[in-house]
Amino acid sequence: MILENWSMTSTASVIGEYDPPECRGMQIQGNVYDHPYYHEGEHITTSRVQEVAGHVVRTLNSVYTLGEPDPKYIEWCRQQGCHVPTPDSPIEVR
């Protein structure tokens, strides 16, 4: 399964009114291709990311290959001083 035009987002816990950082997780949103349950190009948000290895992202039940990131997301990363996705390093995990 391939995610194109992707961007990172974070999960929110349901502990209550406040979310400590350790209870948050990463998710990826984008247009999915070659997925057995979604139409080609359908916009989805993945479940929580469990592991990242280069362009391969594993969630609880799926493995995705990252294609091109969303240009708006790249610009947002630049403006925020965040890791800017590159072909060699699409996601930086800290």
C-alpha positions in Angstrom: 0.0 0.0 0.0 1.3 3.4 -1.0 0.5 6.8 0.6 0.9 9.8 -1.7 0.5 13.5 -0.8 1.0 12.5 2.8 1.5 14.5 6.0 2.1 13.7 9.6 -0.5 14.4 12.3 -0.8 13.3 15.9 -3.3 11.2 17.8 -5.0 12.5 20.9 -5.5 10.4 23.9 -8.9 10.1 25.6 -7.5 10.4 29.1 -9.4 13.5 29.7 -9.1 17.2 29.1 -5.3 17.2 28.9 -3.0 15.0 26.9 0.6 14.5 28.2 3.1 14.2 25.3 3.9 10.6 26.1 0.2 9.7 25.4 0.3 11.1 21.9 1.3 9.2 18.8 2.0 9.8 15.2 -0.5 9.2 12.4 -0.1 9.8 8.7 -2.8 11.1 6.4 -2.7 11.0 2.6 -4.1 9.4 -0.6 -3.8 5.6 -0.4 -3.2 3.3 -3.4 -3.2 -0.5 -3.6 -5.2 -0.9 -0.4 -7.7 -3.7 -0.2 -10.4 -1.7 1.6 -10.2 1.8 0.1 -10.7 3.2 -3.4 -7.6 4.3 -5.3 -6.6 7.7 -4.2 -9.0 7.9 -1.3 -7.8 10.2 1.5 -7.2 8.3 4.8 -5.7 8.8 8.2 -3.7 5.8 9.4 -3.9 4.3 12.8 -1.0 5.1 15.2 2.4 4.6 13.7 4.3 1.8 15.4 7.6 1.8 13.4 9.3 3.8 10.7 12.2 2.4 8.5 13.0 4.8 5.7 10.0 5.0 3.4 8.2 2.1 5.1 5.7 2.8 7.9 4.1 0.1 10.0 0.9 0.8 11.9 -0.9 -1.7 14.1 -2.5 -3.6 11.2 -0.9 -2.2 8.0 2.4 -1.5 6.3 2.6 1.6 4.0 5.3 2.8 1.6 5.6 6.6 1.6 5.4 8.3 -1.8 5.6 12.1 -2.2 4.7 14.3 0.8 2.1 17.0 0.5 3.8 20.2 -0.7 1.7 22.2 1.9 3.1 20.0 4.6 6.7 20.6 3.4 6.1 24.4 3.5 4.5 24.1 7.0 7.5 22.1 8.3 9.9 24.8 7.0 7.9 27.6 8.6 7.7 25.7 11.9 11.4 24.7 12.0 10.4 21.0 11.9 12.1 18.2 10.0 11.4 18.8 6.3 10.7 15.5 4.5 13.4 14.7 1.9 13.8 11.7 -0.4 16.5 10.3 1.9 14.7 11.1 5.2 10.9 11.4 4.8 10.2 11.1 8.6 12.4 11.9 11.5 11.6 10.0 14.7 12.9 11.4 17.9 
